[in-house]
Amino acid sequence: MSTWIEQRVNAPKRKRAGLVCVVCHERKIKCDLQVRDGAGYRSCSNCVTNGQECRLRASKRGNRGRQQLPEQVPPPEAQSQSVDEPENPLCTPPRSTTTHGTVSLDYSQAPAAPDRASESYATFPRTNNYQFPTLALNSDEPHIASHFVEGPATNRSWSVSSPNSSRNKASDTYLGESGFLQVYTQEHRDYTTGQDSDRRGQSLNLDLPSPDLLQSFTETYFKYCYSFCPILDRETLAVDLERSPLLSNALALAGSQIQPPRISPTKPATYYSRAKQMFYNDEEPDPTTSLQAISLFYWWSPRPSSQAQRDAAWWWSALGIRQAQQIGIHRELKAGHPSSAGVDRGLRRRIWWTLFARERLTAICQSRPCLIDPEDCNIPQPTLDDFPDPTNPKAEVFIYWVRLCAIIGRVAKYRSRVPDVASLAFPAHLANELIEWVQTLPQHLKLPIEANSTTNFNRDVHQLHLPYLAVIIILHLSPSPQPLPRAYAAAVMAASCVARIFKDYLSRGGIRFLMPVCGWICGIATLALLRASRLEQLTRHAEEDIKILVIALKELRVSYPVADMFLQGFERLRNESASAVDDDDFYTSASDPASSIGNGVDWLQYFPQMTTRTSGLASVLLAKHNEEPFLDEAWLGSMPLQLEDVFGSFENFPDLYQTMQGVSG
């Protein structure tokens, strides 16, 4: 006799699908005809993928009562029609049968008597996570293949990862040094510890957004996202949305995250859960549409990057890159290729370079390795001809965005391939690439911040410059034994320019449309400004810029809760740096990365549009550079900006700190 393991599951049983097709029934695989029928489709995804006719199977069960085994689990042979087959463990998709931490199983008939003795079958205990069922193996457990072929009987069991399983616990990830994200390690861990692990245990409702909402989300996308993610075409989008529930929910995710409608109770998390399940269930037969959908996941950032997860931009970008490489988007189709006639080459290039730019930006921010080797790619960089409307000014923004992110990727590689960033020689060749990029921008893409107020504001141009300024800060910060890294003149000037950009944004309303990486940009800018605030001549202006960035972080955390970590980190660093003694702050010009004598880089060339009217810090730094010998180019170029002993002690710090506490509280 076989031994049945008691099933301790508290969730209601999942009902057998009322509509299944003949093909799926004969193959004994899961059929999604009922779900797709509710969305207006007449074929299941399996038949669509295989090019088969999808015929509805008439039910032969009638109203007969079914023998239920609520406390037993049938052997694998009897589960083929009611329990999904194991998915690819590399993907670990969510399970729609998970409801509030429990698993619902449905068995519509009594299992056949097994003919093997002393065998234990699958047990699915309660779980609070979307995890792939893992094998609990005894020391004498045979290879996993023995679960699917007949062989000698052994004691074995399957289980979904429980909340106490080591697979289900959040794992710290390597943060590296290139993005200075390690400064906020404590906040990353605190944030992870306080998260509610049950929030992802909601059952999924696969309804589609209404036409009115889809129209609103479409307008939001083309207004706020297209410049940096031009992967949808206005002319074909309506047809694509009608055809693809995955793309519809992905667009709804981005649109509702950036500009949530007031008349819809559906949250971005719901759209994300629907789209995520559809992607992992392979419900979208067109791989290009799948790439478009997961590209829109970029605006979803519920948890910090220090936590190993399958919801972060890094994860989805990596999946997108792998799928794009799988279908050959990274290679230009030859003229005689059989598929070249029906391929939209411009769309392929825009999708690929969107993935490339994000991957490069994530590499510098999170110290992740660059996944794309340019030597493997021969697809041309985007041009205006790759866009449906070459006269659209957003197209030119994207072209220069890709060029900038390519430079950022080279900086990330340079900084990540050594064990100690402090030992690196300053990459003058990369600094000169950044200078060349900003100096060769067309006039209408230059940052218009010469005056103390911006009259020709362009949100895309402002956003284009944020990562540019961030990488300047990164290049001109250096590790320090003190809580704050050392900040040089170029880093402080760039941080002040970041504050000016956010000042322009906040003066005109909210900033929900900004990408999640902007929280990190605010975080590293505050590092440089906190250092500058310790210099008596810069204190007042540095505090003004810090105040702006604190407000920006509070606005960003509405859309991206992880921005709150940078707020908490700011308060901690301010407290720690107030009591720190800078005993290692004197540097000669030869050791300073900003020196224009030793490495051929004049840091002022980073800022062609900066004037004394751009910000308070700019007025002090530029005025002293031009007028006073004490603050001449040698001082600005060679002296770290944390020389508190040169200018005297920071006697007014407690009062300013109380002021900032009122701002950030």
C-alpha positions in Angstrom: 0.0 0.0 0.0 1.2 3.5 -0.8 1.5 6.0 2.0 -0.4 9.3 1.4 1.0 12.4 3.0 -1.6 14.5 4.7 -2.3 17.8 2.9 -2.5 20.7 5.2 -3.8 23.5 3.0 -6.3 26.0 4.1 -7.1 27.8 0.9 -10.3 27.1 -1.0 -10.0 24.5 -3.8 -9.5 25.8 -7.3 -12.4 25.0 -9.6 -11.9 22.9 -12.7 -11.9 25.1 -15.9 -15.3 25.1 -17.5 -13.8 25.6 -21.0 -10.9 23.5 -22.3 -10.0 22.7 -25.9 -9.7 19.2 -27.4 -5.9 19.5 -28.1 -4.9 20.5 -24.6 -7.2 17.9 -23.1 -5.7 15.1 -25.2 -2.2 16.3 -24.4 -3.1 16.6 -20.7 -1.7 20.1 -20.4 -3.1 23.3 -18.9 -5.5 25.1 -21.1 -6.2 28.8 -20.7 -9.1 29.0 -23.1 -11.5 30.0 -20.3 -9.3 32.9 -19.3 -8.7 34.1 -22.9 -12.4 33.6 -23.7 -13.2 36.1 -21.0 -10.8 38.6 -22.7 -12.5 38.2 -26.1 -10.2 35.5 -27.6 -11.4 32.3 -29.2 -8.2 30.2 -29.0 -6.0 29.2 -26.2 -2.4 30.3 -26.1 -1.1 26.7 -26.7 -3.0 26.4 -30.0 -2.0 29.9 -31.1 1.6 29.1 -30.4 1.5 25.8 -32.3 -0.7 27.0 -35.1 -3.5 24.5 -34.4 -7.2 24.8 -34.6 -8.6 25.4 -31.1 -11.9 23.4 -30.7 -13.9 23.5 -27.6 -14.2 20.1 -25.8 -17.7 19.3 -24.7 -18.0 18.4 -21.1 -18.9 14.7 -20.4 -19.0 15.1 -16.6 -22.6 16.5 -16.4 -23.7 17.2 -12.8 -22.3 14.0 -11.3 -20.9 14.4 -7.9 -17.1 14.1 -7.7 -15.2 12.2 -5.2 -13.1 14.7 -3.2 -9.9 13.9 -1.3 -9.5 17.2 0.6 -6.8 15.8 2.9 -4.9 13.7 0.3 -2.7 14.4 -2.6 -2.8 12.0 -5.6 0.4 10.7 -7.2 1.9 12.7 -10.1 0.2 10.6 -12.7 -3.3 11.6 -11.5 -2.4 15.3 -11.2 -1.6 16.0 -14.9 -5.0 17.8 -15.6 -5.3 19.7 -12.3 -1.9 20.8 -11.3 0.4 22.8 -13.5 3.6 21.1 -14.7 6.8 22.4 -13.1 8.0 25.5 -14.8 11.6 26.2 -15.8 13.4 26.8 -12.5 15.4 29.6 -14.0 12.3 31.6 -14.3 10.4 30.8 -11.1 7.1 32.3 -12.2 4.3 33.3 -9.8 1.5 30.9 -9.2 -2.0 32.1 -9.6 -3.2 29.4 -7.3 -1.5 31.1 -4.3 -4.0 33.0 -2.2 -3.0 34.8 1.0 -0.2 32.5 1.8 -1.9 29.2 1.0 -2.0 26.9 -2.0 -5.3 25.6 -3.6 -5.3 22.3 -5.3 -8.3 20.7 -7.1 -8.7 17.0 -7.7 -11.7 16.1 -9.7 -11.4 12.3 -9.4 -10.0 9.7 -7.1 -6.4 8.8 -7.9 -5.6 5.5 -9.4 -4.0 3.0 -7.0 -0.3 3.3 -7.3 1.6 0.1 -8.1 4.7 1.1 -6.2 5.1 0.6 -2.5 6.6 2.8 0.2 6.4 6.0 -1.8 5.6 9.5 -0.6 4.1 12.0 -3.0 4.2 15.8 -3.3 3.3 17.9 -0.4 2.5 21.6 -0.9 2.7 23.4 2.5 1.7 27.1 2.9 3.9 29.6 1.3 4.2 33.4 1.3 6.2 33.7 -1.9 6.1 32.9 -5.6 8.6 30.2 -5.6 9.2 27.1 -7.7 8.5 23.9 -5.8 11.8 22.6 -4.5 12.8 19.0 -3.8 13.4 17.9 -0.3 15.9 15.2 -0.9 17.1 12.5 1.5 20.7 11.6 1.5 20.0 8.6 -0.7 17.8 10.6 -3.1 18.2 9.6 -6.7 18.5 12.1 -9.6 15.5 14.4 -10.2 14.8 12.4 -13.4 13.5 9.5 -11.3 10.4 11.6 -10.5 9.3 11.3 -14.1 10.3 7.7 -15.0 9.6 4.5 -13.3 12.3 3.1 -11.1 13.1 1.8 -7.6 10.9 3.2 -4.9 12.5 5.7 -2.6 11.3 8.1 0.0 10.9 11.6 -1.5 8.7 14.7 -1.3 8.2 18.0 -3.1 7.4 21.2 -1.3 6.9 24.8 -2.1 9.3 27.0 -0.3 7.9 27.9 3.1 8.4 31.2 4.8 11.1 29.6 6.9 12.9 28.1 3.9 16.3 29.5 3.2 15.3 30.0 -0.5 12.4 32.2 0.7 14.5 34.6 2.7 15.8 37.8 1.3 19.4 37.6 0.3 21.8 40.5 0.4 23.4 41.2 -3.0 26.7 42.6 -3.9 26.6 46.4 -4.1 30.2 47.1 -5.1 31.8 50.5 -4.9 31.3 52.2 -8.3 27.9 53.7 -7.5 28.6 54.4 -3.8 25.4 52.5 -3.1 27.2 50.7 -0.2 27.0 54.0 1.8 23.3 53.2 2.2 23.7 49.5 3.1 22.2 50.0 6.5 19.0 51.5 5.1 18.8 48.7 2.5 18.8 46.1 5.2 16.4 48.0 7.4 13.9 48.5 4.6 14.1 44.8 3.7 13.5 43.7 7.3 10.4 45.8 7.6 8.7 44.6 4.4 5.4 42.6 4.5 6.1 39.3 2.9 2.4 38.5 2.5 1.6 41.3 0.1 2.4 39.2 -3.0 0.0 36.5 -2.0 -3.0 38.0 -3.8 -5.0 36.0 -6.3 -4.9 37.4 -9.8 -7.8 38.9 -11.7 -7.0 38.8 -15.4 -9.5 41.5 -16.5 -8.2 44.0 -19.0 -8.2 47.7 -18.6 -11.1 49.5 -20.1 -10.7 51.4 -23.4 -10.9 54.7 -21.7 -8.1 53.8 -19.3 -5.9 52.4 -22.1 -6.3 55.7 -24.0 -5.2 57.6 -20.9 -2.2 55.3 -20.3 -1.2 55.6 -23.9 -1.2 59.4 -23.6 0.9 59.1 -20.4 3.4 56.9 -22.1 4.0 59.1 -25.2 4.2 62.2 -23.0 6.5 61.0 -20.3 8.2 57.7 -21.3 8.7 57.7 -25.1 11.9 59.8 -25.1 13.8 57.1 -23.1 11.7 54.0 -24.0 10.5 54.4 -27.7 9.4 50.8 -28.0 5.8 51.4 -29.0 4.4 53.0 -32.2 1.4 55.2 -32.1 0.1 54.0 -35.5 0.0 50.3 -34.5 -0.5 50.5 -30.7 -4.3 50.2 -30.7 -4.1 46.9 -32.7 -1.3 45.6 -30.5 -3.2 46.3 -27.3 -6.3 44.6 -28.6 -4.3 41.6 -29.6 -2.1 41.3 -26.5 -3.4 41.2 -22.9 0.2 41.2 -21.7 1.0 44.4 -23.4 -2.2 46.0 -22.2 -1.4 45.3 -18.6 2.2 46.3 -19.0 1.1 49.7 -20.4 -1.4 50.0 -17.6 1.3 49.4 -15.1 3.5 52.2 -16.4 0.7 54.6 -17.0 -0.9 54.1 -13.6 2.4 54.3 -11.8 3.3 57.6 -13.4 -0.1 59.2 -13.5 -2.7 57.2 -11.6 -6.3 57.8 -12.8 -8.8 58.9 -10.2 -11.7 56.8 -11.4 -10.0 53.4 -11.3 -9.5 51.4 -8.1 -7.0 49.1 -9.8 -3.5 49.6 -8.5 -0.2 49.3 -10.4 0.7 46.2 -8.4 -2.4 44.5 -9.8 -1.4 45.3 -13.4 2.1 44.1 -12.6 1.0 40.8 -11.2 -1.2 40.1 -14.2 1.5 41.0 -16.7 4.1 39.0 -14.8 2.0 35.9 -14.7 1.1 36.2 -18.4 4.8 36.6 -19.3 5.9 33.6 -17.3 3.0 31.5 -18.5 4.1 32.2 -22.1 0.6 33.6 -22.9 2.1 36.0 -25.4 3.1 34.1 -28.6 5.0 37.1 -30.2 8.5 37.5 -28.6 8.8 41.1 -29.8 5.5 42.0 -28.0 6.9 40.3 -24.9 10.0 42.5 -25.1 7.9 45.6 -25.4 5.9 44.6 -22.4 8.7 43.9 -20.0 10.4 47.1 -21.1 7.5 48.9 -19.5 8.2 47.1 -16.2 11.0 49.6 -15.7 8.8 52.0 -13.9 7.9 49.4 -11.2 10.4 49.4 -8.3 8.8 48.2 -5.1 11.9 47.0 -3.3 15.6 48.0 -2.9 18.2 46.7 -5.2 20.2 45.2 -2.3 17.5 42.5 -2.0 17.8 39.5 -4.4 14.5 39.6 -6.2 12.7 39.0 -9.5 10.9 42.3 -9.6 13.7 44.7 -10.1 14.8 46.6 -13.2 18.0 44.6 -13.3 16.1 41.3 -13.4 13.7 42.4 -16.2 16.4 44.1 -18.2 18.5 40.9 -18.1 15.5 38.8 -19.2 14.8 41.3 -22.0 18.4 41.2 -23.1 18.5 37.4 -23.2 15.2 37.2 -25.1 16.4 39.9 -27.5 19.6 38.0 -28.1 17.7 34.8 -28.5 15.7 36.2 -31.4 18.7 38.0 -32.8 17.7 41.6 -32.3 21.3 42.5 -31.4 22.3 41.5 -34.9 21.3 43.4 -38.0 19.4 41.2 -40.5 21.2 40.7 -43.8 19.4 41.9 -46.9 18.7 38.4 -48.1 17.4 37.0 -44.8 14.1 35.2 -45.2 12.5 37.3 -42.5 13.9 40.7 -43.5 11.0 41.7 -45.7 8.5 41.7 -42.8 10.7 43.1 -40.1 10.5 46.6 -38.7 14.2 47.3 -38.5 13.6 50.7 -36.7 11.6 49.0 -34.0 14.2 46.3 -33.5 16.9 48.9 -33.0 14.8 51.0 -30.6 14.0 48.0 -28.5 17.6 46.9 -28.4 19.1 50.2 -27.5 16.5 50.8 -24.9 17.6 47.6 -23.2 21.3 48.6 -23.7 20.9 52.0 -22.1 19.1 50.8 -19.1 21.6 48.0 -18.5 24.5 50.4 -18.7 22.8 52.8 -16.3 22.0 50.1 -13.8 25.6 48.9 -14.0 27.0 52.2 -12.6 24.2 52.6 -10.1 24.2 49.1 -8.6 27.7 47.9 -9.5 26.3 45.1 -11.6 28.4 43.6 -14.4 27.5 44.8 -17.9 25.7 42.0 -19.7 26.1 43.2 -23.3 29.4 42.9 -25.0 29.4 45.4 -27.9 31.7 43.1 -29.8 28.8 40.6 -30.1 26.5 43.2 -31.7 26.5 44.6 -35.2 23.2 46.4 -35.0 23.6 50.1 -35.8 23.1 52.8 -33.2 19.7 54.5 -33.5 19.2 57.3 -36.0 16.2 59.6 -36.8 15.3 57.3 -39.6 14.5 54.5 -37.1 11.5 56.5 -35.8 8.1 56.6 -37.4 8.3 60.4 -37.2 11.9 61.6 -37.6 10.8 65.1 -36.8 9.7 64.2 -33.3 12.1 66.0 -30.9 11.9 63.0 -28.5 13.7 60.9 -31.1 16.8 63.0 -30.9 16.7 62.9 -27.1 16.8 59.1 -27.2 19.8 59.1 -29.6 21.9 61.2 -27.3 20.6 59.2 -24.3 22.0 56.0 -25.8 25.4 57.7 -26.5 25.6 58.9 -22.9 24.7 55.5 -21.5 27.4 53.9 -23.6 30.0 56.2 -21.9 28.5 55.5 -18.5 28.8 51.8 -19.1 32.5 52.2 -19.8 32.9 54.1 -16.6 31.1 51.3 -14.7 33.4 48.6 -16.3 36.5 50.6 -15.4 35.4 51.0 -11.7 34.0 47.6 -11.2 37.0 45.4 -12.3 39.4 46.3 -9.4 39.1 45.2 -5.8 39.7 48.7 -4.5 38.2 51.7 -6.2 40.5 54.0 -4.2 43.5 52.6 -5.9 42.2 53.4 -9.4 43.9 56.0 -11.5 41.6 58.7 -12.6 40.1 57.8 -16.0 40.9 61.0 -17.9 39.9 59.4 -21.2 36.4 58.7 -20.0 36.1 62.2 -18.4 37.0 63.6 -21.8 34.3 61.5 -23.5 31.8 63.0 -21.1 33.0 66.5 -21.9 32.9 65.8 -25.6 29.3 64.5 -25.2 28.0 67.6 -23.5 30.0 70.0 -25.7 28.6 68.6 -28.9 24.9 68.6 -27.9 22.6 70.5 -30.2 21.6 73.8 -28.8 18.0 72.7 -28.2 19.3 69.8 -26.1 21.7 71.8 -23.9 20.6 72.3 -20.3 19.1 75.9 -20.1 20.3 76.9 -16.6 22.4 80.0 -17.4 19.9 82.3 -15.6 18.5 82.0 -12.1 15.2 80.8 -13.5 14.4 78.6 -16.5 12.3 80.1 -19.2 12.5 77.4 -21.9 12.0 74.4 -19.6 12.0 70.9 -21.3 11.4 68.0 -19.0 13.2 65.6 -21.3 16.3 67.7 -21.6 16.5 68.1 -17.9 16.1 64.3 -17.4 18.7 63.6 -20.1 21.3 65.4 -18.0 20.6 63.8 -14.7 22.7 60.6 -15.3 25.4 62.7 -16.9 25.7 64.8 -13.7 25.5 61.6 -11.6 28.5 60.0 -13.3 30.5 63.2 -12.8 29.8 63.0 -9.1 30.8 59.3 -9.1 34.1 60.2 -10.8 34.9 63.0 -8.4 34.0 61.2 -5.1 36.6 59.0 -3.5 36.3 56.6 -0.5 37.1 57.9 2.9 37.4 56.3 6.4 34.9 58.9 7.5 31.1 58.2 7.0 31.0 60.4 3.9 33.2 59.9 0.9 35.5 62.8 -0.1 34.0 65.2 -2.6 35.9 67.4 -5.0 34.9 70.6 -6.7 33.5 68.9 -9.8 31.3 66.6 -7.7 29.9 69.6 -5.7 29.2 71.6 -8.8 27.4 68.6 -10.4 25.4 68.0 -7.3 24.3 71.6 -7.2 23.3 71.3 -10.8 21.2 68.2 -9.9 19.5 70.3 -7.3 18.7 73.0 -9.8 17.1 70.4 -12.1 14.9 69.2 -9.4 14.0 72.7 -8.4 12.8 73.3 -11.9 10.7 70.1 -11.8 9.2 70.8 -8.4 8.3 74.4 -9.3 6.1 72.9 -12.1 4.4 70.1 -10.2 5.1 66.5 -9.4 7.9 64.3 -10.5 6.2 60.9 -10.6 7.2 60.5 -14.3 10.9 60.3 -13.4 12.6 56.9 -13.6 13.4 55.0 -10.4 17.1 55.6 -10.8 16.5 59.3 -9.9 16.3 58.3 -6.3 19.8 57.1 -6.4 20.9 60.3 -8.2 19.5 62.3 -5.4 21.2 60.1 -2.9 24.7 60.5 -4.3 24.2 64.2 -4.9 23.5 64.6 -1.1 26.8 62.9 -0.4 28.7 65.7 -2.2 26.5 68.4 -0.8 26.9 67.2 2.8 30.6 67.4 2.4 30.3 70.9 0.9 28.1 72.0 3.8 31.1 71.5 6.2 32.9 74.4 4.5 32.0 77.7 6.0 32.0 79.6 2.7 29.7 77.0 1.1 27.4 76.0 4.0 24.4 78.2 3.3 24.2 77.4 -0.4 24.8 73.7 0.1 22.0 73.6 2.7 19.7 75.3 0.2 20.4 72.5 -2.4 20.1 69.8 0.2 16.6 71.1 1.1 15.5 70.8 -2.5 16.8 67.2 -2.8 15.1 66.2 0.4 11.8 67.5 -1.0 12.5 65.6 -4.2 13.1 62.3 -2.4 9.8 62.7 -0.5 8.0 63.2 -3.8 9.8 60.2 -5.4 9.0 57.8 -2.5 5.3 58.2 -3.4 6.0 56.3 -6.6 9.1 54.4 -5.5 9.1 53.6 -1.8 12.7 52.7 -1.9 13.5 56.4 -2.2 12.7 56.5 1.5 16.0 54.7 2.2 18.0 57.6 0.8 16.0 59.9 3.1 16.8 57.8 6.1 20.4 57.5 5.0 20.7 61.2 4.6 19.6 61.8 8.2 22.0 59.1 9.5 25.0 60.4 7.5 24.3 64.0 8.6 24.4 62.9 12.3 27.5 60.8 11.8 29.4 63.4 9.8 28.6 66.1 12.3 30.8 64.3 14.9 33.4 63.0 12.5 36.9 64.5 12.5 38.5 64.8 9.1 42.1 63.7 9.8 42.8 62.5 6.2 41.5 65.4 4.1 44.7 67.1 2.8 45.6 66.1 -0.7 48.1 67.5 -3.1 47.3 68.3 -6.7 49.1 65.3 -7.9 46.7 63.0 -6.0 43.6 64.8 -6.8 41.4 63.4 -9.6 40.1 66.9 -10.5 43.5 68.3 -11.2 43.7 69.9 -14.7 47.5 69.8 -14.6 48.2 66.1 -14.0 45.5 64.5 -16.2 44.5 67.0 -18.9 41.0 67.4 -17.6 39.6 70.9 -16.8 36.6 70.2 -14.6 34.9 73.4 -15.6 34.4 72.0 -19.1 31.8 69.6 -17.7 29.5 72.6 -17.2 29.3 74.7 -20.3 25.9 76.1 -19.3 26.8 76.9 -15.7 27.1 80.5 -14.7 27.2 82.4 -11.4 23.4 82.7 -11.7 22.8 79.0 -11.9 22.9 78.3 -8.2 24.3 79.7 -5.0 27.1 77.1 -4.9 27.9 77.8 -8.6 28.2 81.6 -7.8 30.7 81.0 -5.0 32.8 78.4 -6.8 32.9 80.3 -10.1 33.4 83.7 -8.5 36.3 82.5 -6.3 37.8 80.7 -9.3 37.8 83.9 -11.4 38.5 86.6 -8.8 40.4 85.4 -5.7 43.9 83.9 -5.8 43.1 81.9 -2.7 40.4 80.0 -4.5 42.1 79.8 -7.9 42.0 76.9 -10.3 44.8 75.1 -8.5 42.7 75.1 -5.3 39.5 74.1 -7.0 41.3 71.5 -9.0 43.5 70.0 -6.4 41.9 70.4 -3.0 39.2 68.2 -1.6 36.2 70.2 -0.5 36.2 68.8 3.0 39.1 70.9 4.3 37.2 72.2 7.3 40.4 73.1 9.1 41.3 75.6 6.3 38.1 77.6 6.8 37.5 77.1 10.5 35.1 74.9 12.5 31.5 74.6 11.5 30.0 76.4 14.5 26.5 76.9 13.1 25.9 73.2 12.2 23.5 72.4 15.1 21.1 75.2 14.1 21.2 74.2 10.5 20.7 70.6 11.4 17.5 71.5 13.3 16.3 73.4 10.3 16.8 70.4 8.0 15.1 68.1 10.5 12.0 70.3 10.2 12.2 70.1 6.4 12.6 66.3 6.2 10.3 65.4 9.0 
